[in-house]
Amino acid sequence: MATEIQSDLSKAGVKVKLVPLPSGDALYDKASSPVDPSLNMVLLGWGADYLDPYDYYQLFATPSIDKTINTSMYSNPEFDKKWEESGKTIDKDARFDVDKELEGMLTGPDGDMPAVPLYQPTDNSLVQKWVKGLEFTPSSLLFLDDAYITEH
């Protein structure tokens, strides 16, 4: 994935030198909050604990800096307040409106854009033509609730 990003950025005139870090504590010490200042860019991923925007927005909440998951070190009191509101909003339509505001604070025309989504791998799954009703989520989870096999 890193070499793919390096190749894509080179097409835009950005030279990237890949410096792989060892796994374990050395990587954790350099790439978690606060990110080591010697690093110009860190390639990280996030797997949601549960399928809810709240789980992704926590990556940019100020309290998450101390939890070492807000590696962008983004801190915006307005975002934090709206994020807390999102977590307490039960009504689906109202929650959607709050989450749209959060998204706009990050990526809208006047958004702060604390992280840049550079690459999203695709997931290829081979499924027999007689297997029906599989539901794949955007985060590649597979739901089997409505799955069934037709006669073949």
C-alpha positions as a Markdown table, in Angstrom:
| # | Residue | x | y | z |
|---|---|---|---|---|
| 1 | Met | 0.0 | 0.0 | 0.0 |
| 2 | Ala | 2.8 | 2.4 | 0.8 |
| 3 | Thr | 4.5 | 1.9 | -2.5 |
| 4 | Glu | 1.2 | 2.5 | -4.3 |
| 5 | Ile | 0.8 | 5.8 | -2.5 |
| 6 | Gln | 4.4 | 6.7 | -3.2 |
| 7 | Ser | 3.8 | 6.0 | -6.9 |
| 8 | Asp | 0.6 | 8.1 | -7.0 |
| 9 | Leu | 2.1 | 11.0 | -5.2 |
| 10 | Ser | 5.1 | 11.0 | -7.6 |
| 11 | Lys | 2.7 | 11.6 | -10.4 |
| 12 | Ala | 1.8 | 14.9 | -8.6 |
| 13 | Gly | 5.5 | 15.8 | -8.2 |
| 14 | Val | 5.7 | 14.8 | -4.6 |
| 15 | Lys | 8.8 | 12.7 | -3.7 |
| 16 | Val | 8.2 | 10.2 | -0.9 |
| 17 | Lys | 11.0 | 8.3 | 0.8 |
| 18 | Leu | 9.6 | 5.2 | 2.5 |
| 19 | Val | 11.1 | 4.5 | 5.9 |
| 20 | Pro | 9.5 | 1.3 | 7.3 |
| 21 | Leu | 9.5 | 1.2 | 11.0 |
| 22 | Pro | 9.8 | -2.0 | 13.0 |
| 23 | Ser | 6.6 | -3.3 | 14.5 |
| 24 | Gly | 5.9 | -3.3 | 18.1 |
| 25 | Asp | 6.9 | -0.6 | 20.6 |
| 26 | Ala | 9.2 | 1.2 | 18.2 |
| 27 | Leu | 6.4 | 1.8 | 15.8 |
| 28 | Tyr | 3.9 | 2.6 | 18.5 |
| 29 | Asp | 6.3 | 5.2 | 20.1 |
| 30 | Lys | 6.8 | 7.0 | 16.8 |
| 31 | Ala | 3.4 | 6.8 | 15.2 |
| 32 | Ser | 0.9 | 7.3 | 18.1 |
| 33 | Ser | -0.1 | 10.5 | 19.7 |
| 34 | Pro | 1.9 | 12.6 | 19.8 |
| 35 | Val | 3.5 | 11.6 | 16.5 |
| 36 | Asp | 7.3 | 11.8 | 16.4 |
| 37 | Pro | 8.2 | 15.2 | 14.9 |
| 38 | Ser | 10.8 | 13.5 | 12.6 |
| 39 | Leu | 8.0 | 11.9 | 10.7 |
| 40 | Asn | 6.4 | 14.0 | 7.9 |
| 41 | Met | 3.6 | 11.6 | 7.1 |
| 42 | Val | 2.3 | 8.5 | 8.8 |
| 43 | Leu | 0.3 | 5.8 | 7.0 |
| 44 | Leu | -2.3 | 4.4 | 9.4 |
| 45 | Gly | -5.5 | 2.6 | 9.1 |
| 46 | Trp | -8.5 | 2.2 | 11.3 |
| 47 | Gly | -10.9 | -0.7 | 11.7 |
| 48 | Ala | -14.1 | 0.3 | 13.4 |
| 49 | Asp | -15.1 | -1.4 | 16.6 |
| 50 | Tyr | -18.7 | -1.0 | 15.6 |
| 51 | Leu | -20.4 | 0.4 | 12.4 |
| 52 | Asp | -21.1 | 3.9 | 13.5 |
| 53 | Pro | -19.7 | 7.2 | 12.4 |
| 54 | Tyr | -19.0 | 8.0 | 16.0 |
| 55 | Asp | -16.2 | 5.4 | 16.0 |
| 56 | Tyr | -14.5 | 7.1 | 13.1 |
| 57 | Tyr | -15.0 | 10.7 | 14.4 |
| 58 | Gln | -13.2 | 9.8 | 17.7 |
| 59 | Leu | -10.0 | 9.8 | 15.6 |
| 60 | Phe | -10.2 | 13.6 | 15.6 |
| 61 | Ala | -11.6 | 14.3 | 19.1 |
| 62 | Thr | -9.3 | 16.1 | 21.5 |
| 63 | Pro | -9.7 | 13.5 | 24.3 |
| 64 | Ser | -8.4 | 10.9 | 21.8 |
| 65 | Ile | -5.0 | 12.5 | 21.7 |
| 66 | Asp | -4.3 | 11.2 | 25.2 |
| 67 | Lys | -5.7 | 7.8 | 24.2 |
| 68 | Thr | -3.0 | 7.8 | 21.4 |
| 69 | Ile | -5.6 | 7.3 | 18.6 |
| 70 | Asn | -5.8 | 11.0 | 17.4 |
| 71 | Thr | -2.5 | 10.8 | 15.7 |
| 72 | Ser | -3.3 | 14.0 | 13.7 |
| 73 | Met | -3.2 | 15.9 | 17.0 |
| 74 | Tyr | -6.3 | 17.7 | 15.7 |
| 75 | Ser | -8.0 | 19.7 | 18.4 |
| 76 | Asn | -11.1 | 21.8 | 17.9 |
| 77 | Pro | -13.5 | 22.5 | 20.9 |
| 78 | Glu | -16.4 | 23.0 | 18.5 |
| 79 | Phe | -15.8 | 19.6 | 16.9 |
| 80 | Asp | -15.5 | 18.0 | 20.4 |
| 81 | Lys | -18.8 | 19.5 | 21.5 |
| 82 | Lys | -20.5 | 18.3 | 18.3 |
| 83 | Trp | -18.9 | 14.8 | 18.6 |
| 84 | Glu | -20.2 | 14.5 | 22.2 |
| 85 | Glu | -23.7 | 15.6 | 20.9 |
| 86 | Ser | -23.5 | 12.9 | 18.2 |
| 87 | Gly | -22.9 | 10.2 | 20.8 |
| 88 | Lys | -25.9 | 11.3 | 22.8 |
| 89 | Thr | -28.4 | 11.8 | 19.9 |
| 90 | Ile | -30.7 | 8.8 | 19.7 |
| 91 | Asp | -33.1 | 10.0 | 17.0 |
| 92 | Lys | -31.8 | 8.7 | 13.6 |
| 93 | Asp | -32.6 | 11.7 | 11.5 |
| 94 | Ala | -31.3 | 14.2 | 14.1 |
| 95 | Arg | -28.2 | 12.1 | 14.5 |
| 96 | Phe | -27.6 | 12.2 | 10.7 |
| 97 | Asp | -27.8 | 16.0 | 10.8 |
| 98 | Val | -25.2 | 16.2 | 13.6 |
| 99 | Asp | -22.9 | 13.8 | 11.8 |
| 100 | Lys | -23.2 | 15.8 | 8.6 |
| 101 | Glu | -22.0 | 18.9 | 10.6 |
| 102 | Leu | -19.1 | 16.9 | 11.9 |
| 103 | Glu | -18.2 | 15.7 | 8.5 |
| 104 | Gly | -18.3 | 19.3 | 7.2 |
| 105 | Met | -16.0 | 20.5 | 10.0 |
| 106 | Leu | -13.5 | 18.0 | 8.8 |
| 107 | Thr | -13.9 | 17.8 | 5.0 |
| 108 | Gly | -16.3 | 20.6 | 3.9 |
| 109 | Pro | -15.2 | 23.6 | 1.9 |
| 110 | Asp | -14.1 | 25.3 | 5.1 |
| 111 | Gly | -13.2 | 22.1 | 6.9 |
| 112 | Asp | -9.9 | 21.7 | 8.8 |
| 113 | Met | -9.0 | 18.4 | 7.0 |
| 114 | Pro | -6.7 | 17.0 | 9.7 |
| 115 | Ala | -6.1 | 13.8 | 7.7 |
| 116 | Val | -5.9 | 13.0 | 4.0 |
| 117 | Pro | -7.5 | 9.8 | 2.8 |
| 118 | Leu | -5.0 | 8.7 | 0.2 |
| 119 | Tyr | -5.8 | 5.1 | -0.5 |
| 120 | Gln | -8.6 | 2.7 | 0.0 |
| 121 | Pro | -7.8 | -0.9 | -0.9 |
| 122 | Thr | -10.5 | -2.9 | -2.7 |
| 123 | Asp | -11.8 | -6.2 | -1.4 |
| 124 | Asn | -12.5 | -8.9 | -3.9 |
| 125 | Ser | -14.6 | -11.8 | -2.7 |
| 126 | Leu | -15.5 | -14.8 | -4.8 |
| 127 | Val | -19.0 | -15.9 | -4.3 |
| 128 | Gln | -20.7 | -18.8 | -6.0 |
| 129 | Lys | -23.6 | -17.7 | -8.2 |
| 130 | Trp | -26.0 | -19.8 | -6.2 |
| 131 | Val | -25.2 | -17.9 | -2.9 |
| 132 | Lys | -27.6 | -15.0 | -2.6 |
| 133 | Gly | -28.4 | -12.3 | 0.0 |
| 134 | Leu | -24.9 | -11.5 | 1.2 |
| 135 | Glu | -24.4 | -7.9 | 2.3 |
| 136 | Phe | -21.0 | -6.4 | 2.3 |
| 137 | Thr | -20.5 | -3.1 | 4.2 |
| 138 | Pro | -18.1 | -0.3 | 3.1 |
| 139 | Ser | -15.7 | -1.5 | 5.7 |
| 140 | Ser | -15.7 | -5.0 | 4.2 |
| 141 | Leu | -17.7 | -6.7 | 6.9 |
| 142 | Leu | -20.0 | -9.4 | 5.7 |
| 143 | Phe | -23.5 | -9.8 | 7.0 |
| 144 | Leu | -25.1 | -13.2 | 6.6 |
| 145 | Asp | -28.5 | -12.4 | 8.1 |
| 146 | Asp | -30.3 | -12.6 | 4.7 |
| 147 | Ala | -27.9 | -15.1 | 3.1 |
| 148 | Tyr | -29.3 | -18.2 | 1.4 |
| 149 | Ile | -28.3 | -20.8 | -1.1 |
| 150 | Thr | -30.4 | -21.4 | -4.2 |
| 151 | Glu | -30.8 | -24.8 | -5.8 |
| 152 | His | -27.9 | -25.6 | -8.1 |
